[in-house]
Amino acid sequence: MGDFRLNVLKEILNSYEKFFIHLMPHPQLIIGSRGLVGEEKKNGIVLVFSSYSYDKLSMEDDSVTVNMKFSGSWESLYIPVDAISAIFNDPVKPEFMFSFKPQNRKSAPQPVEKETSDDESEDTETSSGGSNVIQFKRKN
């Protein structure tokens, strides 16, 4: 999926003068000395790429490095490809929007077998990390 994201980004860089990238928080994401602030730590950040807002863009197999302006100051960014969640050309009326599923950095919660006695139900519904998991226990 990383190759696809980079190919999309390359095509957009060649075709559009201005576009936007939405980044989700990622442990390897570096936004200069600024970092992510406020709600960005939860919801991510939208970067505006235009002829005057970025410089020295370089792409590797798993990352993008670029210098960008934030409030008039240049910051060096290291963007893991997995942090890119969307690329689009207009936030109000987009001609295009590429939206990517987040890459799981943690494994999904696994159902846990529960000890049951004979008088307990064969299936039990529980809540695990905000999602419902139905657990089954074989009766002996």
JOKA-V39285 format. One record per residue. N is the residue number from 1. BURIAL is # if it has 16 or more other ideal C-beta (glycine too) atoms within 10 Angstrom, else .. Layout:
n = <N;N>
burial = <BURIAL;BURIAL>
This chain:
n = <1;2;3;4;5;6;7;8;9;10;11;12;13;14;15;16;17;18;19;20;21;22;23;24;25;26;27;28;29;30;31;32;33;34;35;36;37;38;39;40;41;42;43;44;45;46;47;48;49;50;51;52;53;54;55;56;57;58;59;60;61;62;63;64;65;66;67;68;69;70;71;72;73;74;75;76;77;78;79;80;81;82;83;84;85;86;87;88;89;90;91;92;93;94;95;96;97;98;99;100;101;102;103;104;105;106;107;108;109;110;111;112;113;114;115;116;117;118;119;120;121;122;123;124;125;126;127;128;129;130;131;132;133;134;135;136;137;138;139;140>
burial = <.;#;.;.;#;#;.;.;#;.;.;#;.;.;.;.;.;.;#;#;#;#;#;#;.;#;.;.;#;#;#;.;.;.;.;#;.;.;.;#;.;.;.;#;#;.;#;.;#;.;.;.;.;#;.;.;.;.;#;.;.;.;#;#;.;#;.;#;.;.;.;.;.;.;#;.;#;#;#;#;#;#;#;#;#;#;#;#;#;.;.;.;.;.;.;.;.;#;.;#;.;.;#;.;.;.;.;.;.;.;.;.;.;.;.;#;.;.;.;.;.;.;.;.;.;.;.;.;.;.;.;.;.;.;.;.;.;.;.;.>
